[in-house]
Amino acid sequence: MSALFRLCTGCRPLALLLLGLLPAWAASEPQPGLLPYSATYRATLEKGIPFKGSATRTLARQEDGSWLYAFKVESFIADINESSRLNWISGHAQPSVYRYELGGLMIPDRQRDINFNWASRHANGDYEGRDVDVDFPRGALDPLSYQLQLQQDVRNGEQEMHYKVVGKNRVEVSTFAVLGDETLEGSFGSVDTVKVEKVRDPDNKRKTLMWFAPDWNYLLVRLIQIEPDGTRYEIHIEKATVNGESIQIPPKS
């Protein structure tokens, strides 16, 4: 898992606060591949004393043809810098280097580094002071690149998605399912969305829901996660720039 979910309760709960997102293009037009973008969200946490923070996700093409997918969080609790350098091959992310840094006043500093060797299908690195030395299967992803893959797969009409994610010296499977269509009302106005849920074991009380907007090329517009203790995490889109052009988010009527 990624970033914001790790701010509290073992730094896990905010990880999906910002899933991979691509910008707004008319759904009726031919679907583009990856495009460079920058998107900003406001994040809220309700646990005792509520807090507000901001998060930015960017996708940038590199000189060698690879992509740098980056996530940055700034709040009074902690700052996070997370990135995945990857190649985009036939509609699939292939990560090469994953980096994660967490620092703040209320939690200990953490650092994670994973390097992928696709010739041998072996990953190595350091995960918070512990060695990463694990073989991975075809199609494996890192804790950030799978979020970009999820957005793309929802856009492509997939109904259930399974991702093999290399993390703490092991490969874990994360599953997501499309629940259906839903119209959201918010500061962005009224927008039709596809609602997606992270699938967990029946006895797992954590709940994660995401809303992607087809008219905006399946941009993530909202995410909610509820922890077993009732803590609620939520993000909402504020602004985004795609391929150098600002996305026009209509005001609420």
N, C-alpha and C positions, 0 to 999 in steps of 0.2 A: 504494500500500500504506500500511498504517497502523502506527502507534505502535511497539509493543515490538520489531518486527523490525528497527528502525533503531538499536537500542542498540549493536550491534557489527557489524563488517564492513561499513562504509559505512552503518551504522544501518538496514540493510534487514531483517536476519534475523528480527526479532521482530514484524513488522507484524501478523500475524494472531493474535497471542497472545490477543487477545480479540476474538472475532467478536461481531456483534450477537446479543443474546440476549433472549428473552422468557421469562417464567416458566412455572411448572408448573401446568398445568390438565389434567384428565383428557382423554385423546385422544378419548374417546367423546363428549364434550360438544361443543356447537357451537363452532367455532373463533372466538375473539375477534379483534378488530382489535388495534391497538397499545394497550398498557397501560403506565403508568409503572412503573419498576422500578429497583432498584439491585442489582448483583451484584459479588461479590468473588472473586478468584482468587489462588492462590499460583503463582508462576512460578519456574522453575529454569532455569539455563543451565550446561551442562557444556562448558567450554573452558578448559583449564589449571586455574585455580582456580575451582571451582563457586561460583555465587552464587544467592541467593534474594531474591525481591522480591514485591511485591503489586501488584495492578492492580484498579481499580474501573471498572465501566461503568454508566452511568445513562441512563435515557430518561425525560424529563419533558415534560409538556404545558405549553405557554406560554399566556399570557393571550390572545394573538391567534389561538389555535387551532393554531399550528405546534408542532413538537416539537424539543427540544434533546437531541441524542444526544452524550454526552460520555464520554471515556476518560481515566483518570488513572493514571500509573504512578509508583511510588516505589521506589527502590532505591539502593544505594550507587554504582552506575554513573551513573545519570542519573534525572532526573524528566521526565515527559512530561505535557503537557496538550493534549488534542485534542478538537475538537468539531465537530459538523455541525448547523446549524439547517435543518430540512427540513419540508416538508408531506407528508402521507400521503394520496395520492389513488388511490382504487380499488385498493388493495393494492400501490401502488408509491411508493417514496420519490422526492421531488423536492427536491433540496438548494437552498438559497439562499445560505448562507454557510458556508465551511469555514475552520477555524483550527487551527494546529498549532504548539506551542512545545516545544522540547527544550533542556534545560540540564543540565550535569553536570560533574564533575571530570575525567573521562577523555575527553570528546569536546567539540567546539566547539558553542556554542549555535546553534540553528537555528530559523527561523520561516517559516511558510507561511500565506498568506492567499489564498483564492479566493472570488470573488463570482460568482454565477450570475444572468444576466438571461434569463429564459425567454421573454420577448416577442421578443427578437432571437436567442435561443439562442447567446449569447456569454458567455464567462467572462473575467474579468480579475482581476489581483491581483499578488502577489509570491511567488515560490518561492525562498527562500534567496538573496535578492538579485537574482534574475532575474525579468523581467516575465512575467506570464501574460497572454496576449492571444490567445484561441483560440475558434473556433466549435465548438459541440458538437451532437451529434445528439439526437433525441428519446430519452428514457429514460436520458440520461447521469447518472452518479452521481459523488460525490466519493470520496476514499480511505477515508472512514469509513462513509458511508451505504450503500455497496455491501455492507458486512458485515451490516447490518440486513436488507437485501434478500435476502441469501443465506439467512439463518435463516428468513425468511418463505417463501421459495420451496421450501426443503427441507420445511417443514411442509406446504406445499400439494401435495407429491408430485412436484415436478419432479425429473427424473433428470439433466439436464445444464443448467447455467446459464452464460450469457455476459453479462458486465457491461462496459459502456463507461464507463471511469473517466477523469475529467479530473484530470490531475496536473501534471507539469512541462512546461507549455505544449504539451501534446499530449493526445490521447485514446487510451488503450490498452484492449485487450480482455482481461479476466481470465475464465478458464473454470474451472468446477468440475463434478465428476461424482460421483454417488452410487455407491459401491462395493457396498453391501449392508448387511445387518443384522449386528450384533455385540453380544454381551453383555460388558459391562465389569465387572471386579471392582476395587474401590478403597476408599478411606476412606469413600466414600458408600454402600458396600454393593454389591449386584449390580443392574445396571440395563441394560435393553435399549436399544440405540442404533442410529442410522443413521450409517454411516461415509461420509465425504465426502473427496475428494482434490482438490487444486488441480492442474489439468491444465497441464503444461508441455511444451516441446519435448523429444524423446527424448534430445538431447544435454545437456539441463539436469539437473545432478545434485542440485539442491535438491529436497527432498520435503516436502510439507505435508499432514497428515492431521487431520481433525476428526471428533468424535463428538457427535451431537445425540440427546437423549433424548425420544422421542415421548410417554412418560407424563408428562413435565414440559414439555409444549408445545414440544418440540424445543429445549430449553435446551442450549447448548453445555456439555458436561461435561469435555471433554478436548481438547487440541490438541498435536500434536507437529510440530516442523519440524527437519529434518536438513539441514545445510549441506554443500556439496561437500567441505569440509575435515574433516567428521565432527562438527562442533559440533552439539550437540543442545539444542533449546529445548523446554520442555514447560510446560503450564499445567493446573491442576485446579481445579474449582469448590470453593469453601469455604462460601459462604452467599449468599443472595439474598432480597430483599424485593420483592414484586409487589403493586402497588395497595394498599400499606400493610400487607400481610400477609406474614409470613415463610414461605419455602418450607421444608418439613420434609424434610431429606435424611436418610434412614434410616441408622443406623450399620451398619458392616460386620458381618455375622454370623459 
